[in-house]
Amino acid sequence: GTLYQRFSTHYYPQIFHEKPVPEGTFKQLEEALEFLEGYLGKTAYVAGDSLSIADLSILASITTFKEAAGLDLSRYANIERWYAQLSATVAGHDEICVQGAQKFSSFFANAKQE
């Protein structure tokens, strides 16, 4: 989806190809996060009022943003609320998402967020 695509457009040239931060890409990532933030202000889950596969997909992405890249998402209260709820209730989240993202984190050691 758009959210992870914007994340990878910003970070992957840096971490995999040692290229400078592409101009404007962090702002595009923030725009996608703001869209998700607004949507989660209206509904309990990303595709409405019931948990769906869309939530699980975006949960994996947000976990990567937080655990691997170290993104501070505290300014997105609705995303943080949703993340806290799902990470506490989705079976296997720690074993699958968190531990995998932590292994991926070494690639982000020198990446710039902006």
VOBA-1610 file (N, C-alpha, C; in pm, whole numbers, padded with zeros to 5 digits, always signed):
BEGIN
Gly+00081-00119+00000Gly+00000+00000+00000Gly+00086+00126+00000Thr+00020+00235+00002Thr+00084+00367-00002Thr+00174+00391+00117Leu+00132+00353+00234Leu+00207+00383+00356Leu+00347+00320+00352Tyr+00355+00191+00330Tyr+00487+00126+00329Tyr+00568+00168+00206Gln+00501+00194+00095Gln+00571+00239-00025Gln+00643+00370+00003Arg+00577+00461+00073Arg+00640+00590+00105Arg+00755+00573+00205Phe+00739+00481+00296Phe+00847+00449+00390Phe+00969+00398+00314Ser+00947+00303+00225Ser+01059+00244+00151Ser+01122+00344+00054Thr+01042+00431-00006Thr+01096+00533-00095Thr+01191+00626-00021His+01161+00654+00104His+01247+00742+00184His+01372+00669+00234Tyr+01354+00552+00291Tyr+01464+00485+00360Tyr+01550+00392+00274Tyr+01491+00319+00183Tyr+01566+00216+00113Tyr+01685+00267+00031Pro+01674+00381-00039Pro+01794+00430-00108Pro+01911+00455-00012Gln+01880+00499+00108Gln+01984+00525+00208Gln+02046+00397+00261Ile+01960+00303+00300Ile+02012+00187+00372Ile+02063+00075+00282Phe+02013+00069+00160Phe+02056-00039+00071Phe+02151+00007-00040His+02150+00137-00071His+02231+00186-00182His+02324+00300-00142Glu+02324+00336-00013Glu+02409+00442+00041Glu+02395+00572-00039Lys+02273+00605-00075Lys+02244+00729-00147Lys+02190+00832-00049Pro+02199+00960-00083Pro+02145+01063+00006Pro+01993+01052+00019Val+01942+01117+00123Val+01798+01117+00146Val+01729+01180+00025Pro+01637+01108-00036Pro+01565+01168-00149Pro+01479+01286-00101Glu+01489+01397-00169Glu+01420+01519-00127Glu+01268+01501-00127Gly+01206+01545-00020Gly+01061+01545-00009Gly+00998+01413+00031Thr+01076+01308+00042Thr+01017+01177+00068Thr+00969+01161+00212Phe+01037+01225+00307Phe+00990+01213+00445Phe+00857+01285+00461Lys+00841+01398+00395Lys+00714+01472+00398Lys+00603+01385+00340Gln+00632+01311+00235Gln+00531+01223+00176Gln+00492+01111+00273Leu+00590+01060+00346Leu+00560+00960+00449Leu+00472+01020+00557Glu+00504+01141+00600Glu+00422+01208+00701Glu+00280+01230+00652Glu+00263+01264+00525Glu+00129+01282+00469Glu+00049+01152+00476Ala+00112+01040+00446Ala+00043+00911+00454Ala+00006+00878+00598Leu+00096+00908+00691Leu+00066+00886+00833Leu-00047+00977+00880Glu-00050+01100+00832Glu-00157+01193+00869Glu-00292+01144+00815Phe-00292+01086+00696Phe-00415+01029+00641Phe-00464+00915+00730Leu-00375+00825+00766Leu-00412+00714+00855Leu-00459+00767+00989Glu-00391+00866+01042Glu-00429+00928+01169Glu-00573+00980+01163Gly-00605+01051+01057Gly-00740+01104+01042Gly-00844+00995+01029Tyr-00812+00892+00955Tyr-00905+00782+00937Tyr-00930+00710+01069Leu-00824+00687+01146Leu-00841+00618+01275Leu-00908+00707+01379Gly-00923+00834+01350Gly-01002+00922+01436Gly-01151+00903+01415Lys-01188+00839+01305Lys-01329+00818+01271Lys-01376+00675+01291Thr-01282+00580+01282Thr-01317+00438+01294Thr-01221+00368+01389Ala-01264+00257+01441Ala-01180+00182+01536Ala-01065+00110+01465Tyr-01087+00074+01340Tyr-00987-00003+01265Tyr-00965+00061+01129Val-00863+00018+01058Val-00828+00086+00933Val-00929+00066+00820Ala-01009-00037+00825Ala-01108-00060+00720Ala-01251-00054+00775Gly-01270+00015+00886Gly-01404+00026+00943Gly-01405-00004+01090Asp-01515-00061+01135Asp-01532-00085+01278Asp-01503-00227+01322Ser-01447-00307+01233Ser-01410-00445+01266Ser-01266-00470+01224Leu-01198-00552+01302Leu-01062-00593+01269Leu-01062-00667+01135Ser-00965-00634+01050Ser-00957-00699+00918Ser-00811-00726+00883Ile-00791-00790+00771Ile-00657-00818+00722Ile-00581-00688+00697Ala-00652-00581+00665Ala-00588-00451+00644Ala-00518-00405+00772Asp-00582-00427+00886Asp-00519-00390+01014Asp-00392-00469+01037Leu-00394-00597+01006Leu-00276-00680+01029Leu-00161-00637+00939Ser-00192-00603+00816Ser-00089-00556+00723Ser-00027-00425+00771Ile-00112-00330+00808Ile-00061-00200+00853Ile+00005-00212+00990Leu-00041-00304+01073Leu+00025-00329+01202Leu+00170-00370+01179Ala+00194-00457+01081Ala+00331-00499+01051Ala+00414-00379+01003Ser+00354-00294+00921Ser+00426-00175+00873Ser+00459-00080+00987Ile+00362-00048+01070Ile+00385+00046+01180Ile+00487-00011+01278Thr+00484-00141+01300Thr+00584-00204+01386Thr+00723-00185+01328Thr+00738-00201+01198Thr+00867-00178+01133Thr+00910-00033+01148Phe+00817+00060+01130Phe+00850+00202+01144Phe+00905+00231+01283Lys+00839+00175+01384Lys+00876+00203+01523Lys+01000+00125+01566Glu+01000-00005+01542Glu+01104-00093+01595Glu+01231-00094+01511Ala+01218-00089+01380Ala+01337-00095+01294Ala+01394+00044+01269Ala+01308+00137+01225Ala+01356+00270+01189Ala+01359+00366+01307Gly+01292+00330+01417Gly+01290+00418+01533Gly+01207+00544+01514Leu+01108+00538+01427Leu+01023+00655+01405Leu+00943+00686+01530Asp+00939+00811+01567Asp+00859+00857+01680Asp+00721+00894+01625Leu+00623+00817+01659Leu+00487+00840+01611Leu+00398+00902+01719Ser+00457+00956+01823Ser+00380+01008+01936Ser+00287+01122+01898Arg+00315+01192+01792Arg+00226+01302+01750Arg+00098+01251+01683Tyr+00094+01123+01656Tyr-00023+01060+01594Tyr-00099+00980+01700Ala-00181+01048+01778Ala-00249+00985+01893Ala-00339+00869+01851Asn-00409+00882+01742Asn-00499+00775+01698Asn-00422+00652+01651Ile-00312+00674+01582Ile-00228+00561+01540Ile-00169+00493+01663Glu-00122+00571+01758Glu-00063+00513+01881Glu-00167+00434+01959Arg-00290+00485+01968Arg-00398+00413+02038Arg-00427+00282+01968Trp-00444+00289+01836Trp-00472+00170+01756Trp-00357+00069+01768Tyr-00234+00118+01758Tyr-00116+00031+01767Tyr-00110-00038+01904Ala-00132+00038+02010Ala-00127-00020+02145Ala-00232-00130+02161Gln-00351-00103+02111Gln-00459-00201+02121Gln-00426-00328+02042Leu-00386-00311+01918Leu-00359-00429+01835Leu-00235-00504+01879Ser-00130-00433+01914Ser-00007-00503+01954Ser-00027-00583+02081Ala-00124-00542+02163Ala-00153-00616+02286Ala-00249-00733+02264Thr-00325-00729+02154Thr-00429-00831+02136Thr-00407-00925+02018Val-00329-00887+01920Val-00308-00974+01804Val-00208-01083+01841Ala-00253-01206+01833Ala-00167-01320+01868Ala-00045-01325+01777Gly+00071-01343+01837Gly+00194-01357+01762Gly+00260-01227+01721His+00203-01114+01760His+00261-00985+01718His+00407-00971+01759Asp+00438-01005+01883Asp+00577-00989+01928Asp+00670-01083+01852Glu+00632-01209+01842Glu+00718-01308+01777Glu+00735-01282+01627Ile+00630-01237+01563Ile+00635-01219+01418Ile+00681-01079+01379Cys+00612-00979+01429Cys+00639-00841+01386Cys+00756-00776+01460Val+00749-00775+01592Val+00849-00701+01670Val+00987-00763+01654Gln+00998-00893+01672Gln+01130-00956+01663Gln+01188-00945+01522Gly+01104-00956+01421Gly+01151-00940+01284Gly+01199-00798+01257Ala+01123-00700+01305Ala+01161-00559+01286Ala+01290-00527+01360Gln+01306-00584+01477Gln+01429-00559+01553Gln+01552-00615+01479Lys+01536-00728+01413Lys+01647-00782+01333Lys+01678-00690+01214Phe+01578-00629+01160Phe+01591-00538+01047Phe+01651-00403+01089Ser+01646-00372+01217Ser+01687-00239+01266Ser+01833-00205+01240Ser+01920-00304+01231Ser+02062-00275+01209Ser+02086-00201+01077Phe+01999-00220+00980Phe+02011-00150+00853Phe+01986+00000+00867Phe+01912+00038+00970Phe+01869+00177+00985Phe+01961+00259+01074Ala+02072+00203+01118Ala+02160+00272+01213Ala+02203+00410+01167Asn+02231+00428+01040Asn+02279+00557+00990Asn+02177+00630+00903Ala+02055+00580+00898Ala+01953+00643+00813Ala+01903+00772+00875Lys+01876+00868+00791Lys+01822+00996+00835Lys+01672+00995+00819Gln+01604+01051+00920Gln+01459+01054+00911Gln+01409+01167+00823Glu+01481+01275+00815Glu+01433+01386+00732Glu+01538+01428+00633
//
